[in-house]
């Protein structure tokens, strides 16, 4: 299944040995080093994007999926996307005298404003569309 061949990893997460590693913040899609603000020419429907380097980057990742490669795409804003790490940090945030500080650190664990999930869904959809044609 294609969706199992691509995953979003955070800054502190490691890729598996059989995965190709790519930085989402080097895709040409985002305004800054984080993946929370897309460029104007990368908004809306992918077929209407005008940012050619970003289009090429997305198509290259979809092509890699079609060829059966596994991908680990790292964003620039989530500390971790590993559920076990997030649960461990949540437990630590509930204990100890520095509860508020730890909870603020935990809030940076997985950023709900991150576009990684959207970009991964786009890559999956493109790889599946092209393989059906």
N, C-alpha and C positions, 0 to 999 in steps of 0.2 A: 504494500500500500504506500502511495506517495507521501501521505501525511506523516508516516513514521520515519521517512527518510530525511526530514528536515525539522530542525528544532531551533527554538530561541534560547540563547544562553545569556546570562548576565555577565557583568564585568569580572566577578570572582569565580564564575563557573568554568569548568574545563571541558574541552571537546574530547570526544572519544577518538581513539587511534584511527578508526576507519572513516572519520568525518573530515570533510573539507571545511576549513575555517574561513569565514568572511565577516568583515566588519560592516554593519549596516550604515554606520556613520561615514563610510568611504564610498557609499553608493551614488552620491550626487543627488540624493533625494531630500536631504535635510539641511536646515539653515545653519546649524552649529554642530558641535561635537556630540550632542545628545540627540536622541531620536524622538523628540517630542514636538518638533516644529518642522513641517514639510515646506519646501519651497513652493512658491505660487504656481510654477509650471509643472508641479507634481501633485496637484490637488484634483479631486474628482475622478472620473472614469479613466482608467489607465490608457485606453485608446485615444484619449484626448490630451494626454501629456505632451508637452513640447520640449522637455529636457532630454535631449538625445543621449547624453552619457548615462542618465538614470534609467532610461528605457533599455539601453544596451546592457546595463548591469542586471536588471530584472530578467531580461530575456536570457542572459548567460546563465543565471541561476536556474531558470526553468529548464534550459537545455541540459544542465548537469543532472537535474532530477530525472529527465527523460532517459538519460544514459545510465541511470541506476546508481548514481553517486549519492552519498549521504552528506548532508550539509548541517553545519552548526553556525547559525547567524547570531553574532553578538551585537547587542545594542550598546549605546553609550550612556544609558540612564538607569538601568536596573542593576542592582548589586548582585542579585541571584534570582534565578527562576526555578531552582531546585526545591521541590516541595519539602523535602526532608530538612534542608538548610533553613528554609523559611519557618518551619514548625519549631526547629531547635532555637532559632533566634526569638520566636514569639514566646517560648517558654522562659527563656532567659530574661525577656523584657518584663515578664510578670513577677519575677523574683528580684529581691535586692533593693537597696536604698536608692539606686539611680533609675527607678522605673520610668520616669518621664523622659529622661535622656535616651534610654534604651528603646522606648516606644517610638521616639522621633527617628532613631536610627533604623528601626524596623520598617517605618513608613517608606524608607528609600529602598527597601529590599526589592519589591516588584512595583514598578511604576505603572499605574493604570492608564496614564496618558501616553504611554509608549506605543509607537506605531508598528512595532515588530510583528505583532500578531496579524495585523492587516496586510503587511508586506508579505509575510509567509503565506497567508491565504491567497494572495494575488499570484505568487510564484507557483503554488500548487495548482490553482485553477488554470493558469497558462500552460503548465506542463501537461495537464490532463486534456485540455482542449486540443492542443497541437498533436497529441498522441492519438486522438480519436479521429482526426481528419485524414 
